[in-house]
Amino acid sequence: MIRVLVVDDDFMVARIHTRFVEQTDGFEVVGTAHTGADALRLVSELAPDLLLLDVHLPDESGLDVLSRLRAAGHRVAVVMVTAERGADAVRSALHGGAMQYLVKPFEQADLADRLHHVAAALGVLGALGGLEEGQADQAVIDQAFGAVPGRAAATALPKGLSRETAELVLSAMRERTEISASEAGELVGLSRVTARRYLEHFVDTAAAEVRLQYGTAGRPARRYRAR
């Protein structure tokens, strides 16, 4: 069982998220916190495997909590669950090591999907700890970093594109059912044209697929989703 600590300033929302987690096979809630201070204390006391962390807390930002956990050496997995959609918050979560970012409100199935992705990643990380002589091959490393083996981040990038930014765009795409170049650019801090270059690279390497969305006039919009 993956042990989860739920952190949300709203008591009712925390209860709903607790119920969602407990409806997901393989997960159990070991505690709830409603402030950043309580979250930090309970992480130390309960040693959960996973933190469901809101951004907006009464005493400090959940992003600050994430930063303080990492600075203290805590390896707890973190899924941001928040109404915050700001690009700066998303970038901070990505750079801070959050494994998923889910925007409220959402259904139980949406959370369960993210939790299963986290469970798979934690399984790979656990396997890394048991490897002889601490060695891992590229396929295992790609799984640990959420890459598509032999594709996407493992594929040589076209000139002018960076691996670090590619990972950010790929992570942003994975957080959404579908995403446009404009939306990806806003989340990562790129121009629409540059974001589209990354997205089209993922399509070319079969790490993503594209769908044309037809409107009432003009060109159809290109919507991307990770495979």
C-alpha positions in Angstrom: 0.0 0.0 0.0 1.2 3.5 -0.8 0.7 5.7 2.3 -0.8 9.2 1.5 -0.9 12.4 3.4 -3.6 14.8 2.3 -2.9 18.5 2.6 -5.7 21.1 2.0 -6.9 24.1 3.9 -10.5 23.3 3.3 -11.7 20.6 5.7 -14.5 19.4 3.3 -12.2 19.2 0.3 -9.7 17.3 2.3 -12.4 14.7 3.2 -13.4 14.4 -0.4 -9.8 13.9 -1.5 -9.4 11.4 1.3 -12.4 9.4 0.0 -11.0 9.6 -3.6 -7.7 8.2 -2.5 -9.3 5.4 -0.4 -11.4 4.4 -3.5 -8.1 3.8 -5.4 -6.6 0.4 -5.2 -3.2 0.3 -3.6 -3.5 3.6 -1.7 -4.4 4.5 1.9 -4.6 7.8 3.7 -2.5 8.0 6.9 -3.3 11.6 7.8 -4.6 15.0 6.8 -3.1 18.5 7.3 -4.6 21.9 6.8 -1.6 24.1 7.1 1.9 24.1 5.7 3.3 23.7 9.3 1.2 20.7 9.9 2.2 19.2 6.6 5.9 19.5 7.4 5.4 18.1 10.9 3.3 15.1 9.7 5.7 14.2 6.9 8.4 13.8 9.6 6.1 12.0 12.0 4.3 9.7 9.6 6.8 9.3 6.8 4.2 9.0 4.0 5.1 7.8 0.6 3.0 10.4 -1.2 1.8 13.9 -0.4 -1.4 15.4 -2.0 -0.5 19.1 -1.7 -2.6 22.2 -2.2 -0.9 25.4 -3.3 -3.1 27.8 -1.3 -2.6 27.2 2.5 -3.3 29.7 5.3 0.3 30.0 6.6 2.5 29.4 3.5 2.3 28.3 -0.1 2.3 24.6 -0.8 5.1 25.4 -3.3 7.1 26.6 -0.3 6.3 23.4 1.6 7.6 21.4 -1.4 10.8 23.5 -1.5 11.4 23.1 2.2 10.8 19.3 2.0 13.4 18.9 -0.8 15.9 21.2 1.0 15.5 19.0 4.1 16.2 15.9 2.0 12.7 14.4 2.1 12.0 12.1 -0.8 8.3 11.9 -0.4 6.5 11.9 -3.7 4.3 15.0 -4.3 1.1 15.5 -6.3 -0.1 19.1 -6.4 -3.9 19.2 -6.2 -5.0 22.9 -6.5 -7.2 25.4 -8.2 -4.0 27.4 -9.0 -3.5 27.5 -12.8 -0.8 30.2 -13.0 2.2 29.4 -15.2 4.6 30.4 -12.5 3.1 27.9 -10.1 3.2 25.1 -12.6 6.9 25.9 -13.4 7.7 26.0 -9.7 6.0 22.6 -9.1 7.9 21.0 -12.0 11.2 22.4 -11.0 10.5 21.5 -7.3 10.1 17.9 -8.2 6.3 17.4 -8.1 5.3 14.2 -10.0 1.9 15.4 -11.0 -0.2 18.6 -11.1 -4.0 18.2 -10.9 -6.3 21.2 -11.2 -9.4 21.4 -9.0 -12.2 20.5 -9.3 -11.7 16.9 -10.6 -13.3 13.5 -10.5 -12.1 10.5 -8.6 -11.0 8.9 -11.9 -8.8 11.9 -12.7 -7.0 11.5 -9.4 -6.8 7.7 -9.7 -5.1 8.1 -13.1 -2.4 10.4 -11.6 -2.0 8.1 -8.6 -1.4 5.1 -10.8 1.3 6.9 -12.7 3.0 7.8 -9.4 2.7 4.2 -8.2 4.4 3.0 -11.4 7.2 5.6 -10.9 7.7 4.6 -7.3 7.9 1.0 -8.3 10.7 1.8 -10.7 12.5 3.9 -8.1 12.2 1.0 -5.6 13.7 -1.3 -8.2 16.6 1.1 -8.6 17.4 0.7 -4.9 17.7 -3.0 -5.3 20.0 -3.1 -8.3 23.4 -4.8 -7.8 26.3 -2.3 -7.6 23.9 0.5 -7.9 23.9 0.3 -11.8 20.9 0.9 -14.0 20.5 0.6 -17.8 19.0 3.4 -19.9 15.5 1.8 -20.2 15.2 1.7 -16.4 16.5 5.3 -16.1 14.0 6.4 -18.7 11.1 4.8 -16.8 12.3 6.5 -13.6 12.3 9.9 -15.3 8.9 9.3 -17.0 10.4 9.2 -20.5 9.2 7.1 -23.4 11.9 4.5 -24.0 13.6 5.0 -27.3 11.5 8.1 -28.1 10.8 11.6 -26.9 13.5 12.7 -24.4 15.6 9.7 -25.4 15.7 10.8 -29.0 18.2 13.4 -30.3 16.5 16.8 -30.4 16.5 19.0 -33.5 19.0 21.9 -33.5 17.9 24.8 -31.2 15.8 22.6 -28.8 17.1 21.7 -25.4 16.6 18.5 -23.5 15.7 20.3 -20.2 12.9 22.4 -21.9 11.7 19.3 -23.8 11.2 17.6 -20.5 9.2 20.6 -19.2 7.0 20.6 -22.3 6.5 16.9 -22.1 5.5 17.1 -18.4 3.1 19.9 -19.2 1.5 17.9 -21.9 1.2 14.8 -19.7 -0.7 16.9 -17.1 -3.5 17.7 -19.6 -5.8 15.5 -21.6 -4.9 17.7 -24.6 -2.9 20.8 -24.9 -2.4 23.5 -27.6 1.0 25.1 -28.5 -0.3 28.4 -26.9 -1.2 26.6 -23.6 2.1 24.7 -23.5 4.0 27.9 -24.1 2.1 29.7 -21.3 2.7 26.8 -18.8 6.4 26.5 -19.5 7.3 30.1 -20.4 7.8 29.8 -24.2 6.5 31.5 -27.2 3.7 29.6 -29.1 6.0 29.0 -32.0 8.8 27.5 -29.9 6.3 25.4 -27.9 4.9 24.1 -31.1 8.4 23.0 -32.3 8.7 20.8 -29.2 5.2 19.4 -29.6 5.7 18.6 -33.2 9.0 16.9 -32.3 7.1 14.7 -29.9 4.6 13.8 -32.7 7.4 13.0 -35.1 9.0 10.7 -32.5 5.6 9.0 -31.7 5.7 10.3 -28.1 2.6 12.3 -28.8 -0.4 12.5 -31.2 -2.1 15.4 -32.7 -5.8 16.1 -33.3 -7.3 18.8 -35.5 -10.1 20.8 -33.7 -12.4 22.5 -36.2 -14.1 25.7 -35.2 -16.5 28.0 -37.0 -13.9 29.7 -39.1 -10.2 29.8 -39.9 -7.7 27.0 -39.6 -8.3 24.0 -37.4 -6.5 24.2 -34.0 -3.8 21.5 -33.4 -4.3 19.7 -30.1 -1.6 17.5 -28.7 -1.7 14.6 -26.2 1.0 12.4 -24.8 1.0 8.7 -25.8 
